Amino acid sequence: MPSLNFNFQEIASAFIVLFAVIDITGLVPIIISLKEKGNDINAGKAAFYSLATFIAFLFMGNVILQLFHVDISSFAIAGSLVIFVMAIEMIFGVEIFKMDGPAGSTTLVPIVFPLIAGAGSFTTLLSLRALYGLANILIALVLNIIIIYIVIRNVHILEKLLGKSGVYVLRKFFGIILLAISVRMFIDNLAKLLATLS
């Protein structure tokens, strides 16, 4: 069982994983494009809805797994494969997850769903529970939500500071990190699963 004690290394690692999966810097061009089309995006609401959704899934995710008799290590292995695919998407620019939500509030669709709180980030949260303490994951999650708020609120400033090439490089860099992390998740949880079966 993961420790619930505060651990800076776990917080930093979980933060990097979530930051790479959510990829808020990679969403900057999309957010700018939506605002230029006259869509209003409320940074506070986007951050609040995202945090509430993440926390609900973080705690209810295990209940769902138990309902289907799936252990966390098995789910983490499946999650690592999803993260692997997302990393490939980030590195090679292949579009896999498409925006096909219904028309409505831009803050909710597509910003919160599916761009921030999507299938990949949900899977990542449950996968992280197989590696890190719950308290450390929550801190890493809150830190990411704060960054999401800052980025959405100051998206034009960020674009000027980074430039298009800077956003591009960050996306590729975190894609490579995410790829390495997905491989480690797969190996670690496969070892745990094999140990329980032997």
Residue pairs with C-beta under 8 A, 6 or more apart in sequence:
2 129
2 130
2 131
2 132
2 133
2 134
3 133
4 133
4 134
4 135
5 133
5 135
6 133
6 135
6 136
6 139
7 132
7 133
7 136
10 131
10 132
10 133
10 136
10 137
11 136
11 139
11 140
11 143
12 140
13 131
13 132
14 128
14 131
14 132
14 136
14 137
14 140
14 141
15 140
15 143
15 144
16 177
16 181
17 124
17 128
17 140
17 178
17 181
18 121
18 124
18 125
18 128
18 140
18 141
18 144
19 144
19 147
19 174
20 87
20 90
20 174
20 175
20 177
20 178
20 181
21 83
21 86
21 120
21 121
21 124
21 178
22 116
22 121
22 144
22 148
23 90
23 171
23 174
24 116
24 144
24 147
24 148
24 151
24 152
25 151
25 158
25 162
25 167
25 170
25 171
25 174
26 90
26 167
26 170
26 171
26 174
27 111
27 115
27 116
27 151
28 151
28 155
28 158
28 159
28 162
28 167
29 159
29 164
29 167
30 110
30 115
31 41
31 111
31 151
31 152
31 155
32 155
32 156
32 159
34 41
34 106
34 111
35 41
35 155
39 106
40 106
40 107
41 106
41 107
41 111
41 152
42 107
43 149
43 152
43 153
44 149
45 107
46 107
46 111
46 112
46 116
46 148
46 149
46 152
47 145
47 146
47 148
47 149
47 152
49 107
49 108
49 112
49 117
50 112
50 116
50 117
50 145
50 148
51 141
51 142
51 145
53 112
53 117
54 117
54 121
54 122
54 125
54 141
54 145
55 138
55 141
57 117
57 122
57 125
57 126
58 125
58 126
58 129
58 134
58 137
58 138
58 141
61 122
61 125
61 126
61 129
62 72
62 126
62 129
65 71
65 72
65 75
65 126
71 193
71 196
72 126
72 129
72 130
73 130
73 189
73 192
73 193
73 196
74 189
74 193
75 123
75 126
75 127
75 130
76 126
76 127
76 129
76 130
76 131
76 185
76 189
77 185
77 186
77 189
77 190
77 193
78 123
79 123
79 124
79 126
79 127
79 185
80 127
80 182
80 183
80 185
80 186
80 189
81 182
81 186
82 119
82 120
82 123
82 124
83 120
83 123
83 124
83 127
83 178
83 181
83 182
83 185
84 179
84 182
84 183
84 186
85 96
86 96
86 97
86 120
86 178
87 175
87 176
87 178
87 179
87 182
88 94
88 175
88 179
89 95
89 96
89 97
89 175
90 171
90 172
90 174
90 175
90 178
91 172
91 175
91 176
91 179
97 114
97 118
97 119
97 120
99 110
99 114
99 115
101 109
101 110
101 113
101 114
102 109
103 109
111 152
116 148
125 137
125 141
127 185
127 189
128 137
129 137
130 185
130 188
130 189
130 192
131 185
131 188
151 158
159 167
162 170
